[in-house]
Amino acid sequence: MRQKHGNDNSEALPESIPSAPGTLPHFMEEPDDAYIIKSNPIVLRCKAMPAMQIFFKCNGEWVHQNEHVSEESMDETTGLKIREVFINVTRQQVEDFHGPEDYWCQCVAWSHLGTSKSRKASVRIAYLRKNFEQDPQGKEVPIEGMIVLHCRPPEGVPAAEVEWLKNEEPIDSNLDENIDTRADHNLIIRQARLSDSGNYTCMAANIVAKRRSMSATVVVYVNGGWSSWTEWSNCNARCGRGWQKRSRTCTNPAPLNGGAFCEGMSVQKITCTSLCPVDGNWEVWSEWSVCSPECEHLRVRECIAPPPRNGGKYCEGLSQESENCTEGLCIQDIENASDIALYSGLGAAVIAVAVLVVGVTLYRRSQSEYGVDVIDSSALTGGFQTFNFKTVRQGNSLLLNSSMQPDLTVSRTYSGPICLQDPMDKELMTESSLFNPLSDIKVKARNKATYIQNLSSISTQSELKTTAIFGHLGGRLVVPNTGVSLLIPHGAIPEESSWEIYLAINQRESSLQPEGTDVLLGPEVTCGPSDVSVSTPFALTIPHCAEVNSEHWSIHLKKRTQQGKWEEVMSVEEETTSCYCLLDPYACHILLNSFGTYALIGEPISDCAVRQLKVAVFGCLSCNSLDYNLRVYCMDNTPCSFQEVVLDERLQGGQLLEEPKLLHFKGNTFSLQISVLDIPPFLWRIKPFTACQEVPFSRVWCSNQKPLHCAFSLERYTPATTQLSCKICVRQVKGHEQILQIQTSILESERESITFFAHDDSNFPAQMGAKAFKIPYSIRQRICATFDTPNAKGKDWQMLAQKNSISRNLSYFATQSSPSAVILDLWEARHQHDGDLDSLACALEEIGRTHSKISDITETEIEEPDFNYSRQNGL
């Protein structure tokens, strides 16, 4: 309620205030323009000096004194009184005002000399409409062309500010001189680059709300350009009329993102005429020359009748002949005669020496029939010298050399003769003693003492390996119950070709030794053969034990070279076109073009990095019938680590007592504690001070895929006790804790079995052809044909990737011949167990494709036995 300010209010003013003569009130703070947001009132304030009183006037009317809140103070320098006044303005007051201009208010201040008025402050109701006046439209532009995206934000008070997003990331024109966002809310890209392809969104915001426009897809395409012509080929006709050609390719540049292919011919041909080769022929012999001093005369001929031309053959035979011209009666001068005499003398000397050598040889041979030659006596025993061979008694009594370990997978092979001193030593080398498969064996030595040999200390555990032959239709390889798999897409192997492909997990000591606090997050996996490469990326799935968080982990993919060294392939967060890594909560799916040995390494960035450990408890009776052994394992949360423990426990007779639980072990240097609690006091007992065991942090964190276990021995008071009830507590100091409730019978016949693996894939380690894939090939082709073509509305393969939670490193897919096919291969790798076709169908519907496009399939296609799903599964 407002009223005019008059004499009614003057009585409330003080009679006088300290004031400098001739001083009008001076405003130290004037009311500012304000906006009412929703139903929240705004506050207008005014401060003046010197002032006896201050009142607000709104829309020409005085605001009632009761609606003012005033404060007084004294200026310490001048001693003048300062007055500050506040009023509230509500949304209802502004809406009820109907005037030619906006709702406004101003202050009026009084002093002894007179009054002063402040500026007028307008009060408006803030709002922002929902719909844009103009949404940006998708464009397809050539590379280096100009891109202009128009955006007119919704009407609002105050006027909305506009911000542009590219693939949901803000665009900062200050960081890129090629982009301008200042021109009337429009986005201008002066010269389009390939990296400018993407989905663009206009964001409008004011103090009330934010609004998003429709996304506009920008496709920057590259029209193909011809390379330079090659040199003309040789004429194809060796003789006569033929043709020669030259060629060029559409690679300068190659068309990209739907760009036009080069216009014109890629091959040019012209006619040519090759001169026929003419073989050479001799002319007739010339006349004989005059007889020379050597009693010879010559005649010659030339290959000119005709001469060889155009590559023809040269004449065969001699071009010159000579013969004696005196019929053998030639007598040369005295100098030549002396030469003949010299040569005759040398010949006679050579003959004489030869006769002498022959004579001496015959003489020695006749003497040997009656004489005795001296022979070195060592030659009689050189091949049969005796020697003693003593077995090494220290260390392993079964090995001739304790530093050498036998290969237990092959039969005995000796590289040379071995002499044993006596029959007792021979017994050491028998087949039964060296290759007995039992874990503990006894052998007899010369002194007839007993030695125990534990084969587990010298045997090497073989690799878990799966092998199959694949063809052009592709397929899937799985190492059973390990989480490791390999997907070979359709068309990755050339037609009419078959490759034997293998997939193996290395269970030997890894040659990859992480540095510092780095962790081997999963098994070391080998796929091959390494000397072939596929035309379409294959998908390798490796389980890992990291709790995925880019703020706490930096995860890298490494590959072992042929020299045995490890080199980094990529970081999981890296943008690259050579390969692709998709990190799911429990597995990493990797798209690769070359086989080899790969491993995942995790580098903790902070103390909050979590390594997921699976805690499992096994139990078995000991040799002493009253004792019962509990073994608590802390292993990496990967199926292959758990399988290794299960196989070891089966050999020891252990049984899983409780479903394994997950422990989040942080990289904060705190140790791990394992304890046995709530043991029934009158039925069981445990040795003092052994109920709790502590494991240092480094031993747990740097276990390098080796399971960690602690053993507890419990003793019953009487054999009649067959039930065990207790708790196993596994906790990290100042960290996560897990309690495993043990309630079991120690008698194997009464114990309930617990399932080991969530996905038992041991029955199908290899699947070839269509039955290896969840999506039928005909539907897959339709999806690829639909999404590989760029669409101005943004409903292309990039949206398909986004709806399947693939939002990073999209440039990798852009380099593939069919991006949609690679995205579907990745989907197949991620859903090999669930085959969740509903999720794929929902993703396609969200993009705007009708469900009928992918579900329009004949009944026979649906009911093919190769596909394990029904019509209710969504496709």
DRENMITI-117255 format. One line per 4 residues: number of its first residue (from 1); their letters; for each residue x, y, z of C-alpha. Coordinates in steps of 0.001 Angstrom, whole numbers, plus 500000, padded with zeros to 6 digits. Example, Ala and Ser with C-alpha at 12.3 -4.5 7.8 and 13.67 -1.06 7.14 Angstrom:
2
1) AS) 512300:495500:507800  513670:498940:507140
END
This chain:
875
1) MRQK) 500000:500000:500000  501507:503282:498920  500455:506913:499579  501724:510339:498758
5) HGND) 504279:511731:501099  503114:515111:502696  502871:516932:506054  501671:513720:507735
9) NSEA) 505179:512369:507694  506986:515600:508533  506317:515171:512228  508419:512012:512214
13) LPES) 511489:513869:510951  513981:515287:513474  513916:519053:513933  517555:519517:512970
17) IPSA) 520689:517581:512090  524328:518666:511864  524733:520131:508448  527201:522258:506642
21) PGTL) 525618:525513:505553  524626:525503:501909  525066:521745:501393  522493:519738:499430
25) PHFM) 522220:515980:500017  524773:513970:498050  523909:510371:497046  526587:507904:498030
29) EEPD) 524561:504975:496629  521652:505143:494200  519111:502393:493455  520111:499996:490637
33) DAYI) 517979:498399:487970  516730:495024:489216  514968:491894:488001  512437:489832:489908
37) IKSN) 513190:486123:489582  510138:483918:489978  508321:485167:493135  511306:486478:495052
41) PIVL) 511072:490212:495973  514003:492514:495285  515554:495130:497572  516255:498724:496454
45) RCKA) 518656:500749:498555  519670:504384:498700  522360:506195:500759  522898:509988:500998
49) MPAM) 524917:512556:503044  523939:514916:504670  520305:513891:504821  517589:514569:507366
53) QIFF) 515277:512081:505662  515107:509872:502556  511978:508527:500949  511329:506401:497835
57) KCNG) 508938:507429:495112  507791:504670:492750  505944:505374:489504  505383:508989:490722
61) EWVH) 503855:507960:494070  505474:508118:497484  506160:504840:499176  504590:504674:502641
65) QNEH) 506955:505394:505501  506169:502024:507115  507622:500229:504084  510996:501929:504545
69) VSEE) 513845:500479:506569  516413:503164:507430  519790:503205:509086  521767:506218:510328
73) SMDE) 525495:506692:510828  527972:509555:511204  530807:510358:508842  533905:510455:511065
77) TTGL) 535714:512963:508845  533053:515643:508325  530699:514862:511201  527792:514801:508734
81) KIRE) 524900:512406:509174  524620:509537:506661  521215:507959:506073  520607:504678:504241
85) VFIN) 517100:503469:503282  515822:500076:501934  512471:499056:500417  511179:495735:499008
89) VTRQ) 509436:495483:495652  507335:492349:495032  506316:490598:491824  502650:491441:492532
93) QVED) 503426:495172:492706  505161:495082:489336  502416:493024:487679  499680:495356:489033
97) FHGP) 501376:498411:487508  500090:499311:484052  501935:502306:482739  503566:503460:479537
101) EDYW) 506976:502547:480838  508596:500001:483123  507997:500019:486847  510504:502509:488365
105) CQCV) 511581:503923:491702  513832:506814:492804  515070:508292:496097  514398:511825:497362
109) AWSH) 516693:513108:500132  516176:516257:502320  518657:518587:504010  518341:522106:505471
113) LGTS) 519095:523573:502097  516683:521516:499982  516163:518152:498268  518074:515938:495854
117) KSRK) 516721:513173:493608  518533:509965:492642  518430:508210:489288  515402:506179:488352
121) ASVR) 515840:502442:488797  513621:500184:486714  512228:496929:488124  511284:494187:485641
125) IAYL) 510111:490574:485942  512792:488241:484562  511798:485359:482236  513094:483241:479353
129) RKNF) 510817:481635:476760  511219:477933:476003  511434:477932:472225  514251:479376:470173
133) EQDP) 513233:481875:467573  515675:480160:465196  517434:476819:465710  520769:476110:464007
137) QGKE) 520491:473912:460922  522855:471079:459949  525179:471613:457040  527446:469658:454747
141) VPIE) 530339:471857:453656  533519:471189:451726  536825:471383:453500  538129:474971:453821
145) GMIV) 534616:476257:453111  532865:478695:455457  530375:477423:458021  527688:479777:459385
149) LHCR) 525266:478423:461971  522462:480838:462858  520941:480989:466312  518244:483344:467600
153) PPEG) 517710:482686:471300  514286:482694:472980  512786:486019:474050  513726:486892:477622
157) VPAA) 514325:489584:480229  517160:490220:480607  518263:489222:477114  519784:485744:477029
161) EVEW) 523488:485217:476504  524428:482607:473923  527063:479892:474207  527877:477242:471597
165) LKNE) 528612:473558:472295  530337:471077:470033  529680:467448:470937  528532:468712:474356
169) EPID) 531824:470559:474957  531868:474408:475165  533507:476273:472278  535992:478978:473239
173) SNLD) 536581:481281:470277  539500:482869:472120  541448:479636:471758  540746:479168:468049
177) ENID) 541159:482096:465676  539251:480166:463025  536007:480359:465033  533954:483510:465722
181) TRAD) 530902:483447:468015  530477:487190:468492  528438:488081:465415  524782:488318:466495
185) HNLI) 524840:484975:468330  525880:483139:465138  528724:480621:464939  531119:481300:462087
189) IRQA) 533933:478914:461107  535998:480720:458521  537753:477680:457014  536223:474285:457732
193) RLSD) 538541:471514:458865  537869:467796:459218  537992:468198:462983  535091:470682:462757
197) SGNY) 532660:467853:461932  530306:467217:464835  527025:468060:466528  526598:471735:467425
201) TCMA) 524136:473081:470004  523190:476663:470824  522829:477339:474580  520855:480413:475738
205) ANIV) 520861:481477:479389  519939:484403:481600  519432:484802:485332  516219:482749:485173
209) AKRR) 516931:479631:483142  518945:477876:480419  517603:476641:477099  519089:474232:474515
213) SMSA) 518443:474420:470826  518108:471434:468519  521491:469961:467628  522830:470688:464172
217) TVVV) 525142:468150:462544  527998:469608:460560  529739:467264:458130  532962:468542:456608
221) YVNG) 533534:466523:453485  536500:466245:451186  535958:465978:447449  538341:463605:445793
225) GWSS) 541219:464912:443695  543281:463170:441043  546899:462346:441595  549448:463040:438850
229) WTEW) 549456:460797:435797  551952:457974:435816  554443:457625:432986  553171:456005:429793
233) SNCN) 553653:452265:429845  555621:450470:427144  553736:449550:424014  552112:446174:424594
237) ARCG) 552828:445008:421033  556442:443985:420397  555945:444370:416703  553362:446413:414873
241) RGWQ) 550292:448257:416197  549400:448150:419915  548492:450446:422811  550062:451981:425871
245) KRSR) 548399:453420:428969  548879:455639:431977  546810:455881:435162  546012:458112:438101
249) TCTN) 544228:457589:441415  541609:459604:443301  543876:460071:446319  544959:463702:446137
253) PAPL) 543001:463926:448353  540840:460828:448731  537096:461532:449136  536016:461590:452776
257) NGGA) 532735:461929:454692  530592:461594:451595  532716:463843:449386  532384:463493:445629
261) FCEG) 534567:461030:443792  536879:462423:441146  535310:463137:437796  536971:461847:434668
265) MSVQ) 538902:458729:433710  541441:457042:435905  543113:455327:432931  544064:456713:429527
269) KITC) 545050:454617:426518  546631:455635:423227  547617:453619:420214  551246:452997:419455
273) TSLC) 553297:451364:416740  556388:449371:417610  559045:448911:414959  559531:445245:414246
277) PVDG) 562970:443892:415167  565321:443141:412230  567972:440478:412782  571429:441196:411415
281) NWEV) 573058:439234:408593  576665:438872:407408  577879:440395:404202  580155:438298:401964
285) WSEW) 583788:437676:403043  586397:440095:401826  589376:438996:399742  592351:437363:401577
289) SVCS) 594965:439823:402700  598641:439740:401753  600673:437007:403505  602156:438419:406735
293) PECE) 605632:437813:408244  603944:435218:410505  602923:433319:407369  599205:434153:407824
297) HLRV) 596656:436054:405779  593218:437390:406905  589741:438039:405593  586853:439905:407317
301) RECI) 583122:440462:407043  580602:442820:408688  577063:442312:410024  575491:444866:407737
305) APPP) 573404:442868:405289  571196:444079:406928  572481:445415:410245  570346:444527:413337
309) RNGG) 567658:447105:414058  564915:447660:416626  566252:445072:419002  567018:442427:416404
313) KYCE) 569698:439767:416968  573318:440346:416087  574919:438027:413548  576231:434726:414850
317) GLSQ) 579770:433589:414010  583223:435181:413572  583791:438464:411846  587430:437548:411002
321) ESEN) 589275:434434:409786  593015:433696:409413  595000:430767:407950  598532:429798:406995
325) CTEG) 599378:431106:403627  602535:428914:402910  600918:425480:403348  603156:424795:406445
329) LCIQ) 606453:425630:404814  606966:428884:406681  610621:429586:407891  610846:432422:410398
333) DIEN) 613878:434575:411258  616669:433583:413694  615064:435335:416669  612069:433076:416409
337) ASDI) 614330:430014:416144  616083:430838:419426  612713:431119:421169  611821:427639:420040
341) ALYS) 615043:426252:421446  614373:427887:424838  610902:426390:425099  612190:422966:424069
345) GLGA) 614779:423003:426893  612214:423910:429528  609951:421079:428422  612757:418537:428693
349) AVIA) 613570:419680:432254  609964:419273:433353  609864:415722:431995  613037:414794:433859
353) VAVL) 611699:416004:437201  608479:414018:436724  610444:410797:436048  612480:411318:439234
357) VVGV) 609378:411747:441409  607794:408580:440053  610964:406614:440790  611184:407710:444400
361) TLYR) 607541:406824:444994  607963:403293:443647  610998:402767:445870  609176:403746:449094
365) RSQS) 606265:401477:448235  608568:398457:447779  610217:399125:451177  606928:399221:453069
369) EYGV) 606290:395548:452339  609131:394544:454667  609566:397407:457185  607443:398442:460283
373) DVID) 606164:402012:460584  605994:403621:464051  602417:404390:465177  601512:406605:468140
377) SSAL) 600122:404291:470847  597627:406881:471956  595675:406211:468829  594786:402771:470156
381) TGGF) 592976:404165:473173  591907:407572:471957  588263:406666:471481  587894:404520:474614
385) QTFN) 589391:406410:477531  587595:405720:480822  586063:408435:483019  584046:408702:486229
389) FKTV) 580731:410576:486367  579488:411530:489856  575914:412665:490455  575340:415877:492355
393) RQGN) 573913:414988:495732  573082:418444:497043  569839:420155:495937  567754:418014:493663
397) SLLL) 568935:414440:493823  567236:413527:490570  569051:415993:488303  572529:415458:486951
401) NSSM) 572986:419216:487028  570968:421002:489680  570899:424211:487653  569089:422509:484769
405) QPDL) 565354:421844:485027  563831:418953:483075  561073:419516:480601  558362:417223:481931
409) TVSR) 556265:417482:478779  558579:415437:476537  560266:412041:476760  563946:411697:477728
413) TYSG) 566512:412668:475131  570315:412472:475642  572599:414515:473424  575635:412212:473876
417) PICL) 576856:409008:475558  576480:408939:479347  578490:406448:481396  576987:405461:484750
421) QDPM) 579283:404145:487484  577066:401409:488785  573539:400038:488491  572354:402195:491371
425) DKEL) 573083:405326:489332  571154:403871:486459  568134:403621:488677  568173:407394:489020
429) MTES) 567611:407795:485288  564705:405369:484883  561438:406461:483398  559495:405690:486567
433) SLFN) 561612:407845:488869  562036:410980:486797  558615:411225:485227  556285:410011:487973
437) PLSD) 553252:412344:487908  552754:412160:491675  553508:415335:493612  555768:413521:496101
441) IKVK) 558013:410597:495099  560789:408610:496722  564022:407576:495044  566962:405521:496161
445) ARNK) 570489:406937:496134  573819:405099:496521  573734:405397:500293  570125:404120:500243
449) ATYI) 568881:407282:501975  565439:408577:501157  564960:411850:499288  561681:413646:498673
453) QNLS) 561150:415485:495398  558299:418035:495049  557527:418282:491352  555478:421471:491871
457) SIST) 558726:423337:492463  560198:422471:489074  557192:422048:486794  555955:424942:484701
461) QSEL) 552271:425586:484349  551135:425573:480743  549175:428371:479119  545381:428408:478987
465) KTTA) 544911:428288:475247  542092:428011:472706  542614:427430:468993  540223:427293:466039
469) IFGH) 540195:427742:462271  538263:430763:460991  537264:431883:457536  535677:434900:455877
473) LGGR) 532547:434661:458076  534568:435326:461258  533698:434053:464721  534580:434167:468391
477) LVVP) 537310:432563:470545  536912:432273:474325  539315:431045:476983  536716:429330:479201
481) NTGV) 535853:430906:482570  538533:433608:482303  536699:436576:480776  539203:436640:477888
485) SLLI) 537729:436509:474393  538509:437412:470786  535903:438491:468219  536833:438128:464530
489) PHGA) 534338:440234:462508  532702:439120:459304  535013:440000:456407  538173:440449:458505
493) IPEE) 539707:437373:456837  539908:437351:453006  537446:435233:451093  538475:431642:450299
497) SSWE) 541066:431869:453110  541226:430018:456414  543453:430983:459328  544242:429018:462439
501) IYLA) 543845:431621:465189  544747:431065:468823  544079:432889:472079  546165:432206:475201
505) INQR) 546672:433480:478742  550238:433416:480029  550331:431856:483493  554091:431859:483784
509) ESSL) 555975:434631:485523  555245:437711:483457  558131:439454:481752  556251:442726:482254
513) QPEG) 557462:444200:485536  555501:447366:486441  557509:450275:487761  556892:451908:491153
517) TDVL) 553252:451695:492174  552068:450694:488680  549827:447620:488666  549227:444806:486190
521) LGPE) 545424:445037:486065  544637:441860:484144  546129:438767:482548  548829:438856:479906
525) VTCG) 546987:437760:476731  548449:436499:473457  546524:436174:470205  547939:435106:466894
529) PSDV) 549391:434270:464511  551412:437455:464704  552528:437431:461056  549079:438176:459605
533) SVST) 546924:441284:459753  543174:441613:459354  541376:444052:457069  538774:444944:459720
537) PFAL) 539636:445521:463399  539090:442536:465687  537905:442936:469298  540061:441608:472137
541) TIPH) 538421:441533:475591  540686:441511:478674  539222:441566:482221  540671:444051:484705
545) CAEV) 540472:444702:488446  540484:448513:488559  537549:450581:489757  537248:452752:486664
549) NSEH) 537772:456448:487422  539911:458691:485217  540604:460976:488199  542319:458170:490101
553) WSIH) 543762:455859:487403  545783:456301:484236  545427:453010:482348  547744:452043:479482
557) LKKR) 547747:449243:476908  551160:447656:476301  552394:445181:473688  555377:442853:473766
561) TQQG) 557744:443192:470816  559457:440302:469048  562592:441133:471054  560682:440502:474302
565) KWEE) 560494:444146:475314  557240:445913:476203  556195:449112:474472  553183:451315:475113
569) VMSV) 550443:451151:472488  548161:453853:473884  546588:455351:476969  542915:454460:477417
573) EEET) 541987:458160:477481  544170:458977:474452  542734:460122:471133  544299:457968:468412
577) TSCY) 543316:456298:465155  545635:453263:465479  543459:451339:467945  540538:451837:470336
581) CLLD) 540062:450977:474023  536655:450940:475707  536869:450498:479467  533847:448842:481045
585) PYAC) 533587:448330:484828  535110:444835:484709  536681:444436:481253  538524:446378:478586
589) HILL) 537434:445897:474951  540228:446682:472493  539886:447115:468721  543139:446089:467004
593) NSFG) 544469:445317:463534  547490:443197:464503  547881:440143:466693  550419:439914:469505
597) TYAL) 550797:439834:473286  548960:442575:475190  548537:443623:478837  546833:446420:480800
601) IGEP) 548914:448528:483189  547357:450888:485742  549158:453921:487100  547474:455252:490273
605) ISDC) 547140:459037:490115  545870:459493:493679  545545:457567:496938  541877:457017:496076
609) AVRQ) 542753:454614:493242  540890:451365:494002  542057:447882:493078  539139:445470:493283
613) LKVA) 539992:442262:495132  537860:439153:495314  537846:437517:498764  537165:433765:498863
617) VFGC) 537364:431206:501685  538171:427517:501147  538282:424764:503734  539373:421164:504081
621) LSCN) 540202:418620:506738  543883:418210:507515  545813:414987:508012  544979:415225:511704
625) SLDY) 541278:414369:511720  540549:416913:514466  542016:419861:512577  540250:421884:509902
629) NLRV) 542114:424312:507641  540671:427616:506459  542427:429335:503541  541451:432930:502792
633) YCMD) 542383:434213:499330  542600:437856:498217  542947:437902:494443  542344:440323:491608
637) NTPC) 538673:440577:490692  539122:438851:487350  537656:435464:486346  541069:434073:485385
641) SFQE) 542564:434833:488833  539619:433127:490531  539871:430144:488203  543550:429710:489078
645) VVLD) 542669:429577:492793  539778:427143:492201  541995:424751:490234  544710:424838:492934
649) ERLQ) 542144:424198:495660  540681:421247:493784  544114:419636:493787  544342:420172:497554
653) GGQL) 540820:418953:498253  539558:422389:499266  535909:423407:499054  534485:426914:498587
657) LEEP) 532662:427747:501832  530958:431043:500973  530167:433081:497906  533190:435357:497215
661) KLLH) 532872:439049:498030  534404:442197:496584  536893:444292:498568  537834:447808:497415
665) FKGN) 541554:448064:498212  542828:451645:497983  546338:452685:497019  546811:454620:500283
669) TFSL) 549709:452487:501668  547586:450981:504497  547935:447258:505157  545389:444433:504956
673) QISV) 544104:442565:508017  542485:439107:507914  540958:437665:511082  538737:434794:512245
677) LDIP) 535901:435844:514563  533092:434262:516591  534534:430770:516832  532227:428537:518988
681) PFLW) 534225:428438:522259  533296:424934:523459  533426:423234:520075  536430:424747:518309
685) RIKP) 539650:426469:519247  542429:428291:517440  545999:428789:518582  546561:431992:520567
689) FTAC) 547734:435036:518610  546969:433348:515235  543371:434514:514810  544494:437728:513062
693) QEVP) 547072:438122:510310  548277:441398:508759  549665:441707:505234  551802:444743:504234
697) FSRV) 550383:447098:501621  553183:446509:499097  552621:442747:499105  548943:443204:498257
701) WCSN) 549286:446097:495804  552240:444709:493865  551118:441059:493794  551337:441121:489968
705) QKPL) 548339:438841:489371  549488:436301:491984  546738:435405:494505  547491:436190:498148
709) HCAF) 546284:433762:500799  546393:433327:504558  545828:429974:506285  544147:429362:509655
713) SLER) 544114:426034:511494  541116:425280:513718  540930:422288:516085  537750:420640:517299
717) YTPA) 537518:419275:520802  535773:416079:519722  535295:414184:516448  531542:414450:516991
721) TTQL) 531646:418132:515986  530811:418289:512279  529466:421837:511941  531595:424984:511789
725) SCKI) 530202:428495:512254  532445:431561:512299  533132:434859:510563  536056:435874:508375
729) CVRQ) 536806:439607:508502  538930:441069:505695  539596:444794:505962  542045:447433:504872
733) VKGH) 543208:449637:507699  541220:452887:507380  539460:451407:504374  536851:448951:503121
737) EQIL) 535800:445885:505107  534064:442635:504178  532579:439988:506493  532162:436426:505223
741) QIQT) 529756:434335:507279  530914:430696:507354  528208:428131:508126  529289:424737:506801
745) SILE) 529644:421066:507481  533192:419795:507549  531956:416497:506109  532078:416615:502332
749) SERE) 528934:414523:501955  526837:417071:503868  528269:420255:502352  526303:422298:499838
753) SITF) 528145:423184:496632  528596:426807:495593  528689:427893:491955  532149:428965:490860
757) FAHD) 531494:431011:487732  528687:433344:486722  529161:432555:483008  530192:428985:482269
761) DSNF) 531445:429213:478680  533596:426076:478763  531204:424294:476373  531706:426852:473569
765) PAQM) 535370:427911:473480  535100:428570:469736  532171:429625:467584  532494:430072:463846
769) GAKA) 530281:431937:461440  526850:433429:462121  526207:431596:465411  529038:433583:467037
773) FKIP) 527150:436870:466633  524016:438113:468384  522903:440392:465529  521838:438553:462337
777) YSIR) 523993:439493:459370  521072:440749:457256  519974:443175:460012  523562:444233:460565
781) QRIC) 523902:445139:456875  520724:447226:457041  521939:449122:460105  525298:449865:458488
785) ATFD) 523710:451044:455245  521432:453367:457214  523939:454895:459593  527131:455069:457512
789) TPNA) 525603:457818:455348  526028:461308:456927  522712:462920:457843  522054:466628:458317
793) KGKD) 519794:465811:461295  522625:464154:463163  521154:460644:463007  524300:458984:461686
797) WQML) 526929:456597:463087  528107:459232:465580  524693:459215:467215  524704:455409:467091
801) AQKN) 527991:455463:468991  526681:457965:471528  523548:455925:472254  525772:452902:472890
805) SISR) 527870:454848:475457  530731:455409:473014  531475:459119:473260  535278:459289:473171
809) NLSY) 537812:459110:470336  535213:459093:467562  537966:459963:465074  538999:456279:465219
813) FATQ) 535649:455196:463767  535740:457974:461164  538830:456351:459601  537073:453000:459120
817) SSPS) 535415:452043:455860  532204:451292:457774  532103:453083:461154  528755:451509:462028
821) AVIL) 530124:447987:461472  533005:448609:463884  530591:450066:466468  528430:446933:466177
825) DLWE) 531530:444728:466555  532273:446563:469777  528666:446001:470870  529044:442276:470158
829) ARHQ) 532213:442130:472282  530530:443936:475199  527375:441807:475155  528753:438339:474466
833) HDGD) 527014:436911:477565  523765:438862:477843  523074:439503:474144  520883:442426:475184
837) LDSL) 519272:443142:471822  516574:445211:473536  519122:447857:474455  520277:448105:470838
841) ACAL) 516701:448352:469585  515918:451087:472127  519049:452984:471069  517919:452904:467443
845) EEIG) 514430:454075:468400  515851:456966:470423  517853:458100:467434  514624:458292:465494
849) RTHS) 514738:455125:463411  511487:453265:463311  511488:449945:465059  510167:448257:461972
853) KISD) 513364:448952:460019  515325:446545:462145  512572:444165:463208  511138:443611:459737
857) ITET) 512618:440170:459325  511000:436966:458164  509930:434272:460573  512538:431909:459186
861) EIEE) 515332:434371:459930  514175:434738:463507  513872:431012:464148  517219:429982:462737
865) PDFN) 518955:427729:465295  522175:429708:464975  520703:432636:466918  519956:432281:470639
869) YSRQ) 517134:434754:471042  513450:435180:470364  511272:437873:468890  510715:439261:472387
873) NGL) 514387:440218:472609  513867:443371:470596  515190:442663:467133
END
